[in-house]
Amino acid sequence: MLSALSTLADGRPRGGASGVSRAFKYLLVAVVLISLTPVPSWACACGCGVFEVGTPSQFPSGSGGTLFFEYNFMDQYSNWHLAHKAPAVDNPDKVLRTQFFTLGVQYMFNRNWGVMATLPYDDRYFKTENDDGTGTNAFEHSALGDIRIEGMYTGFSEDMSTGIRFGVKLASGDFTYPNFDRDTEIGSGSTDLLLGGYHLGSLPFSLKGRPFNWYAQILWDVPIWTQQQYHPGNETDASVGVLYNHGPLGVFDNVAPMINLVGTDRWRDRGANANHDNSGYDRLLLGPGAEVRVGVVRLYSGVNFPIYQNVVGNQITTPVYVTFIASYDF
């Protein structure tokens, strides 16, 4: 993980075949346009799929492996209806605060094939009104999340600038905690197919002899096996961004600031335990980030802010999404 930026820092252009590049550009434009369309969409209230895209941190640049730890944070407390803020009294749910802790490994056997696996552990605080309307109750629960196992193919071009991801999300997360609704449980209870792709390229301008680079990424998540009358909706997350490898700075071998745009489209949940009237959304996020490298150790930190969101019914949303990643290349 996080190995692509070192290749860029060496000053080598990342391009790939022009046909593949154009296809990914058109694909990302289509996804962003979909994300801006206010259609009904449904999924778990946490919205954690946004952390699966947004940075070039999972783009490999050679054989070998990476161990990484990722921390994400969301604090959902602002009630929204459609594309605007709504009174808090309209929503019985008041706070959904989550910390995501993820251990992962990525290994490229050669320049064409690799694997990646992630093991999440989440801590969630949920404050909601009692069913009888007499007040509120707060619950906190920590548990294993849904494990992801993916393969990677990067053999489309010699520089590995284009790749695809494919795999499964397992139903390993806890989805039976009695004080959470199914769409706020830590685990979805579903086994999902995952399919995605990315492209990394250079822009036609530079600063101090170092080029700016752009990246694009997309990931589809399709539940295929579900439990207890709750079927999460399909989800699409996509991102486009620009980064600049500054090179050495102080104790760091490389400093790379970046900015990205992330779009999400979610479909309706199905089943007797789904909340059909108050779940799902379309969303567009924008935010800065930066990666620093010291030898084989890399640190990334970034935030994203909603610039557009359209929710179905009444839902609590977060004003900021926080990400931190520490990795070790071997």
LOVO-208754 format. One record per residue (C-alpha): z, x, y; residue in three letters. Coordinates in Angstrom, 3 decimals, m for minus. Each point is the difference from the previous one (the first is absolute). Example, Ala and Ser with C-alpha at 12.3 -4.5 7.8 and 13.67 -1.06 7.14 Angstrom:
BEGIN
+----------+----------+----------+--------+
|        w |        u |        v | residu |
+----------+----------+----------+--------+
|    7.800 |   12.300 |   m4.500 |    ala |
|   m0.660 |    1.370 |    3.440 |    ser |
+----------+----------+----------+--------+
***
This chain:
BEGIN
+----------+----------+----------+--------+
|        w |        u |        v | residu |
+----------+----------+----------+--------+
|    0.000 |    0.000 |    0.000 |    met |
|   m0.616 |    1.110 |    3.581 |    leu |
|   m2.355 |    2.732 |   m1.189 |    ser |
|   m3.107 |   m1.068 |    1.915 |    ala |
|    1.247 |    1.127 |    3.394 |    leu |
|    0.266 |    3.631 |   m1.061 |    ser |
|   m3.701 |    0.027 |   m0.809 |    thr |
|   m0.779 |   m1.431 |    3.399 |    leu |
|    2.193 |    2.593 |    1.660 |    ala |
|   m2.173 |    2.710 |   m1.508 |    asp |
|   m2.820 |   m1.256 |    2.203 |    gly |
|   m2.252 |   m1.170 |   m2.812 |    arg |
|   m1.805 |   m3.302 |    0.702 |    pro |
|    0.779 |   m2.917 |   m2.265 |    arg |
|   m3.069 |   m2.160 |   m0.408 |    gly |
|   m1.500 |   m1.064 |   m3.285 |    gly |
|   m3.243 |   m1.813 |   m0.670 |    ala |
|   m1.222 |   m2.005 |    2.990 |    ser |
|   m0.633 |   m3.113 |   m2.100 |    gly |
|    3.561 |   m0.038 |   m1.303 |    val |
|    1.311 |    0.595 |    3.530 |    ser |
|   m1.974 |   m2.930 |    1.425 |    arg |
|    1.180 |   m2.275 |   m2.804 |    ala |
|    3.648 |    0.731 |    0.705 |    phe |
|   m0.511 |   m0.519 |    3.746 |    lys |
|   m1.586 |   m3.405 |   m0.582 |    tyr |
|    2.700 |   m0.927 |   m2.498 |    leu |
|    2.834 |    0.829 |    2.397 |    leu |
|   m1.653 |   m1.901 |    2.860 |    val |
|   m0.276 |   m3.056 |   m2.232 |    ala |
|    3.656 |    0.187 |   m1.033 |    val |
|    1.223 |    0.374 |    3.578 |    val |
|   m2.100 |   m3.006 |    1.049 |    leu |
|    1.480 |   m2.003 |   m2.861 |    ile |
|    3.474 |    1.020 |    1.116 |    ser |
|   m0.718 |   m1.375 |    3.474 |    leu |
|   m1.022 |   m3.409 |   m1.351 |    thr |
|    2.835 |   m2.565 |    0.001 |    pro |
|   m0.402 |   m1.305 |   m3.543 |    val |
|    2.901 |   m1.099 |   m2.225 |    pro |
|    1.340 |    2.935 |   m2.028 |    ser |
|    3.067 |    0.396 |   m2.167 |    trp |
|    2.125 |    2.700 |   m1.627 |    ala |
|    3.533 |    1.421 |   m0.166 |    cys |
|    1.856 |   m0.188 |    3.293 |    ala |
|    0.754 |    3.729 |    0.087 |    cys |
|   m3.591 |    1.005 |    0.743 |    gly |
|    0.546 |    3.350 |   m1.720 |    cys |
|   m3.673 |    0.504 |   m0.900 |    gly |
|   m0.550 |    1.402 |    3.480 |    val |
|    1.655 |    3.248 |   m1.103 |    phe |
|   m2.655 |    0.607 |   m2.662 |    glu |
|   m2.643 |    0.818 |    2.635 |    val |
|    0.024 |    1.350 |    3.527 |    gly |
|    0.035 |    3.804 |   m0.295 |    thr |
|   m2.155 |    2.646 |   m1.741 |    pro |
|    3.049 |    1.119 |   m1.968 |    ser |
|   m1.414 |   m0.996 |   m3.400 |    gln |
|   m3.375 |    1.677 |    0.400 |    phe |
|   m0.160 |    3.070 |   m2.293 |    pro |
|   m2.031 |    3.093 |    0.882 |    ser |
|    0.223 |    1.999 |   m3.239 |    gly |
|    1.585 |    0.248 |   m3.417 |    ser |
|    3.775 |    0.138 |   m0.354 |    gly |
|    2.911 |   m2.288 |    0.630 |    gly |
|    2.354 |   m1.363 |    2.625 |    thr |
|    3.501 |   m1.406 |   m0.236 |    leu |
|    1.018 |   m2.281 |    2.844 |    phe |
|    2.763 |   m2.180 |    1.346 |    phe |
|   m0.829 |   m2.901 |    2.311 |    glu |
|    2.327 |   m2.085 |    2.171 |    tyr |
|   m1.114 |   m3.230 |    1.674 |    asn |
|    1.951 |   m2.457 |    2.129 |    phe |
|   m0.588 |   m3.541 |    1.287 |    met |
|    2.378 |   m2.293 |    1.896 |    asp |
|   m1.414 |   m3.545 |    0.076 |    gln |
|    1.908 |   m2.245 |    2.414 |    tyr |
|   m2.484 |   m1.508 |    2.487 |    ser |
|   m1.309 |   m3.449 |   m0.980 |    asn |
|   m3.762 |   m0.589 |    0.307 |    trp |
|   m2.241 |   m3.034 |   m0.419 |    his |
|   m3.767 |    0.509 |   m0.163 |    leu |
|   m0.868 |    2.743 |    2.551 |    ala |
|    3.030 |   m0.261 |    2.272 |    his |
|    3.772 |    0.359 |    0.068 |    lys |
|    1.905 |   m3.199 |   m0.836 |    ala |
|    3.607 |   m1.220 |    0.428 |    pro |
|    2.442 |    1.466 |   m2.528 |    ala |
|    1.362 |   m3.496 |   m0.703 |    val |
|   m3.316 |   m0.909 |   m1.654 |    asp |
|    0.614 |    2.452 |   m2.857 |    asn |
|    3.027 |   m0.068 |   m2.339 |    pro |
|   m0.568 |    3.703 |   m0.796 |    asp |
|    1.506 |    2.224 |    2.718 |    lys |
|   m0.150 |    3.642 |   m1.164 |    val |
|   m1.817 |    1.893 |   m2.764 |    leu |
|    0.767 |    3.721 |    0.305 |    arg |
|   m1.378 |    2.399 |   m2.618 |    thr |
|    0.220 |    3.712 |   m0.725 |    gln |
|   m2.594 |    1.300 |   m2.465 |    phe |
|    0.728 |    3.282 |   m1.849 |    phe |
|   m2.904 |    1.285 |   m2.121 |    thr |
|   m0.358 |    3.034 |   m2.261 |    leu |
|   m3.536 |    0.921 |   m0.994 |    gly |
|   m2.248 |    2.567 |   m1.604 |    val |
|   m3.711 |    0.605 |    0.357 |    gln |
|   m1.919 |    2.443 |   m2.206 |    tyr |
|   m3.684 |    0.936 |    0.081 |    met |
|   m1.156 |    1.428 |   m3.325 |    phe |
|   m3.180 |    1.262 |    1.648 |    asn |
|   m2.140 |   m0.810 |    3.042 |    arg |
|   m1.094 |   m3.311 |   m1.536 |    asn |
|    2.956 |   m1.676 |   m1.711 |    trp |
|    3.678 |   m0.495 |    0.713 |    gly |
|    2.972 |   m2.329 |   m0.453 |    val |
|    2.792 |   m1.299 |    2.223 |    met |
|    3.239 |   m1.843 |   m0.808 |    ala |
|    2.715 |   m1.373 |    2.292 |    thr |
|    3.544 |   m1.155 |   m0.787 |    leu |
|    1.526 |   m2.137 |    2.783 |    pro |
|    3.613 |   m0.990 |    0.612 |    tyr |
|    0.678 |   m2.542 |    2.743 |    asp |
|    3.022 |   m1.234 |    1.924 |    asp |
|   m0.344 |   m3.460 |    1.598 |    arg |
|    2.222 |   m2.041 |    2.325 |    tyr |
|   m0.784 |   m3.712 |    0.303 |    phe |
|    1.641 |   m2.453 |    2.402 |    lys |
|   m0.888 |   m3.679 |   m0.294 |    thr |
|    1.371 |   m3.472 |    0.706 |    glu |
|    1.924 |   m1.872 |   m2.675 |    asn |
|   m1.889 |   m2.817 |   m1.671 |    asp |
|    2.389 |   m2.570 |    1.479 |    asp |
|   m0.463 |    1.357 |    3.542 |    gly |
|    3.700 |    0.848 |    0.462 |    thr |
|   m0.552 |    3.635 |    0.955 |    gly |
|   m1.584 |    3.237 |   m1.220 |    thr |
|    0.573 |    2.317 |   m2.916 |    asn |
|   m0.957 |    3.667 |   m0.312 |    ala |
|   m0.849 |    1.820 |   m3.218 |    phe |
|   m0.798 |    3.649 |   m0.748 |    glu |
|   m1.605 |    1.231 |   m3.191 |    his |
|   m1.314 |    3.374 |   m1.209 |    ser |
|   m2.244 |    0.401 |   m3.026 |    ala |
|   m2.975 |    1.740 |   m1.565 |    leu |
|   m3.332 |   m1.083 |    1.483 |    gly |
|   m3.445 |   m0.403 |   m1.556 |    asp |
|   m1.336 |    3.238 |   m1.524 |    ile |
|   m3.614 |    0.949 |    0.750 |    arg |
|   m2.192 |    2.128 |   m2.281 |    ile |
|   m3.466 |    0.930 |    1.248 |    glu |
|   m2.960 |    2.164 |   m0.884 |    gly |
|   m2.159 |    1.739 |    2.604 |    met |
|   m3.651 |    1.047 |   m0.002 |    tyr |
|   m1.219 |    2.371 |    2.726 |    thr |
|   m3.275 |    1.279 |   m1.436 |    gly |
|   m2.377 |   m1.719 |    2.428 |    phe |
|   m0.391 |    3.138 |    2.127 |    ser |
|    0.774 |    3.704 |   m0.272 |    glu |
|    2.672 |   m0.099 |    2.731 |    asp |
|    1.879 |   m2.966 |   m1.616 |    met |
|   m0.222 |   m1.902 |    3.285 |    ser |
|   m0.622 |   m3.312 |   m1.773 |    thr |
|    2.081 |   m1.428 |   m2.831 |    gly |
|    1.042 |   m3.139 |   m1.834 |    ile |
|    3.388 |   m1.143 |   m1.339 |    arg |
|    0.509 |   m2.334 |   m2.941 |    phe |
|    3.052 |   m0.999 |   m1.995 |    gly |
|    2.795 |   m2.507 |   m0.497 |    val |
|    3.199 |   m1.148 |    1.660 |    lys |
|    2.591 |   m0.792 |   m2.665 |    leu |
|    2.514 |   m2.852 |    0.018 |    ala |
|    2.897 |    2.458 |   m0.018 |    ser |
|    1.733 |   m1.175 |    3.176 |    gly |
|    2.921 |   m2.418 |   m0.044 |    asp |
|   m1.234 |   m3.537 |    0.761 |    phe |
|    3.014 |   m1.972 |   m1.305 |    thr |
|    2.689 |    0.621 |    2.632 |    tyr |
|    1.401 |   m3.541 |    0.496 |    pro |
|    0.499 |    0.173 |    3.786 |    asn |
|   m3.605 |    0.941 |    0.844 |    phe |
|   m3.070 |   m2.252 |    0.004 |    asp |
|   m2.907 |    1.117 |   m2.182 |    arg |
|   m1.973 |    1.181 |    3.025 |    asp |
|    2.946 |    2.123 |    1.198 |    thr |
|    0.941 |    1.529 |   m3.364 |    glu |
|   m0.256 |    3.782 |   m0.298 |    ile |
|   m2.427 |   m0.339 |   m2.910 |    gly |
|   m2.948 |   m2.399 |   m0.132 |    ser |
|    0.334 |   m0.680 |   m3.742 |    gly |
|   m3.743 |    0.543 |   m0.375 |    ser |
|   m2.258 |    2.593 |   m1.564 |    thr |
|   m2.812 |    0.802 |    2.447 |    asp |
|   m3.334 |    1.762 |   m0.114 |    leu |
|   m0.462 |    2.564 |    2.796 |    leu |
|   m3.343 |    1.197 |    1.339 |    leu |
|   m0.653 |    2.034 |    3.119 |    gly |
|   m2.038 |    2.672 |    1.670 |    gly |
|    0.035 |    2.442 |    2.907 |    tyr |
|   m2.204 |    2.263 |    2.055 |    his |
|    0.815 |    2.912 |    2.289 |    leu |
|   m2.464 |    1.454 |    2.510 |    gly |
|   m0.401 |    2.013 |    3.208 |    ser |
|   m0.690 |   m1.358 |    3.478 |    leu |
|   m2.662 |    1.633 |    2.231 |    pro |
|    2.453 |    1.529 |    2.452 |    phe |
|    2.780 |    2.591 |   m0.124 |    ser |
|    2.897 |    1.455 |    1.962 |    leu |
|    0.613 |    3.746 |    0.180 |    lys |
|   m2.564 |    0.490 |   m2.743 |    gly |
|    1.670 |   m2.420 |   m2.414 |    arg |
|   m1.766 |   m3.280 |   m0.841 |    pro |
|    1.458 |   m3.481 |    0.113 |    phe |
|   m0.213 |   m1.820 |   m3.307 |    asn |
|   m0.083 |   m3.660 |   m0.994 |    trp |
|    1.104 |   m1.722 |   m3.166 |    tyr |
|   m0.331 |   m3.434 |   m1.559 |    ala |
|    1.836 |   m1.542 |   m2.930 |    gln |
|    0.051 |   m3.364 |   m1.792 |    ile |
|    2.102 |   m1.396 |   m2.858 |    leu |
|   m0.274 |   m3.288 |   m1.911 |    trp |
|    3.014 |   m1.362 |   m1.918 |    asp |
|   m0.808 |   m2.832 |   m2.449 |    val |
|    2.804 |   m1.532 |   m2.145 |    pro |
|   m1.272 |   m0.758 |   m3.511 |    ile |
|    3.215 |   m0.833 |   m1.910 |    trp |
|    2.924 |   m1.865 |    1.541 |    thr |
|    3.367 |   m1.480 |   m1.008 |    gln |
|    2.175 |   m3.044 |    0.643 |    gln |
|   m2.526 |   m2.127 |    1.893 |    gln |
|   m0.560 |    2.434 |    2.840 |    tyr |
|   m3.434 |    1.568 |    0.487 |    his |
|   m0.247 |    2.353 |    3.017 |    pro |
|   m3.243 |   m0.177 |    1.916 |    gly |
|   m2.672 |    2.678 |    0.064 |    asn |
|    0.479 |    2.580 |    2.754 |    glu |
|   m2.332 |    2.320 |    1.880 |    thr |
|    1.261 |    2.864 |    2.183 |    asp |
|   m2.352 |    2.279 |    1.924 |    ala |
|    0.367 |    2.717 |    2.616 |    ser |
|   m2.102 |    2.169 |    2.286 |    val |
|    1.350 |    2.922 |    1.990 |    gly |
|   m0.641 |    3.201 |    1.936 |    val |
|    1.869 |    3.298 |   m0.441 |    leu |
|   m0.060 |    3.433 |    1.625 |    tyr |
|    1.072 |    3.211 |   m1.703 |    asn |
|    1.572 |    2.047 |    2.773 |    his |
|    0.644 |    2.980 |   m2.252 |    gly |
|    3.132 |    2.221 |    0.140 |    pro |
|    2.741 |   m0.985 |    2.416 |    leu |
|    3.391 |    1.693 |    0.014 |    gly |
|    1.415 |    0.131 |   m3.540 |    val |
|   m2.691 |   m2.370 |   m1.303 |    phe |
|   m3.176 |    1.187 |   m1.712 |    asp |
|   m1.787 |   m3.143 |    1.197 |    asn |
|    0.750 |   m2.999 |    2.212 |    val |
|   m2.219 |   m3.067 |   m0.307 |    ala |
|    0.545 |   m3.002 |    2.314 |    pro |
|   m1.861 |   m3.195 |   m0.903 |    met |
|   m0.369 |   m3.675 |    0.854 |    ile |
|   m1.028 |   m2.833 |   m2.326 |    asn |
|   m0.927 |   m3.663 |   m0.094 |    leu |
|    1.125 |   m2.017 |   m3.040 |    val |
|   m1.202 |   m3.480 |   m0.964 |    gly |
|    1.472 |   m2.314 |   m2.662 |    thr |
|   m1.353 |   m3.196 |   m1.520 |    asp |
|    2.106 |   m2.019 |   m2.478 |    arg |
|   m0.884 |   m3.021 |   m2.067 |    trp |
|    2.143 |   m2.972 |   m1.002 |    arg |
|    2.697 |    0.209 |   m2.612 |    asp |
|   m0.252 |   m2.515 |   m2.816 |    arg |
|    2.501 |   m1.641 |   m2.293 |    gly |
|    3.034 |   m2.262 |    0.180 |    ala |
|    2.223 |    2.791 |    1.394 |    asn |
|   m2.373 |    0.991 |    2.813 |    ala |
|    0.762 |   m0.925 |    3.606 |    asn |
|   m3.347 |   m1.563 |    0.883 |    his |
|    0.886 |   m0.991 |    3.547 |    asp |
|    1.665 |    3.141 |    1.383 |    asn |
|   m1.527 |    3.090 |   m1.552 |    ser |
|   m2.986 |    2.268 |    0.585 |    gly |
|   m1.759 |    1.463 |    3.003 |    tyr |
|   m2.797 |    2.097 |    1.435 |    asp |
|    1.057 |    3.038 |    1.966 |    arg |
|   m1.282 |    2.985 |    1.981 |    leu |
|    2.206 |    3.025 |    0.752 |    leu |
|   m0.498 |    3.040 |    2.235 |    leu |
|    2.136 |    3.101 |    0.160 |    gly |
|    0.347 |    3.778 |    0.325 |    pro |
|    1.155 |    2.530 |   m2.555 |    gly |
|    0.122 |    3.738 |   m0.595 |    ala |
|    0.119 |    2.424 |   m2.902 |    glu |
|    1.397 |    3.545 |    0.037 |    val |
|   m0.384 |    2.620 |   m2.720 |    arg |
|    2.046 |    3.070 |   m0.897 |    val |
|   m1.502 |    1.730 |   m3.026 |    gly |
|   m0.126 |   m2.511 |   m2.867 |    val |
|    2.403 |   m2.423 |    1.708 |    val |
|   m1.338 |   m2.852 |    2.139 |    arg |
|    1.778 |   m2.557 |    2.169 |    leu |
|   m1.583 |   m3.157 |    1.381 |    tyr |
|    1.499 |   m2.590 |    2.341 |    ser |
|   m1.680 |   m3.035 |    1.526 |    gly |
|    0.561 |   m3.464 |    1.441 |    val |
|   m2.236 |   m3.064 |    0.251 |    asn |
|    0.274 |   m2.921 |    2.395 |    phe |
|   m1.552 |   m3.457 |   m0.477 |    pro |
|   m2.756 |   m0.680 |    2.537 |    ile |
|   m1.129 |   m3.204 |   m1.720 |    tyr |
|    1.603 |   m2.195 |   m2.636 |    gln |
|   m0.719 |   m3.554 |   m1.100 |    asn |
|    2.517 |   m1.499 |   m2.419 |    val |
|    0.033 |   m3.236 |   m1.959 |    val |
|    2.908 |   m2.269 |    0.885 |    gly |
|    3.084 |    1.805 |    1.319 |    asn |
|    0.768 |    3.575 |   m1.056 |    gln |
|    2.231 |    2.800 |    1.214 |    ile |
|   m1.931 |    3.119 |    0.999 |    thr |
|    0.836 |    3.578 |    0.924 |    thr |
|   m0.837 |    1.716 |    3.324 |    pro |
|   m0.533 |    3.416 |   m1.636 |    val |
|   m0.815 |    1.574 |   m3.376 |    tyr |
|    1.507 |    3.463 |   m0.611 |    val |
|   m1.212 |    2.619 |   m2.506 |    thr |
|    1.252 |    3.484 |   m0.932 |    phe |
|   m1.472 |    2.167 |   m2.786 |    ile |
|    1.142 |    3.397 |   m1.310 |    ala |
|   m2.153 |    1.743 |   m2.607 |    ser |
|   m0.229 |    3.208 |   m1.985 |    tyr |
|   m3.340 |    1.350 |   m1.318 |    asp |
|   m0.107 |    1.846 |   m3.316 |    phe |
+----------+----------+----------+--------+
***
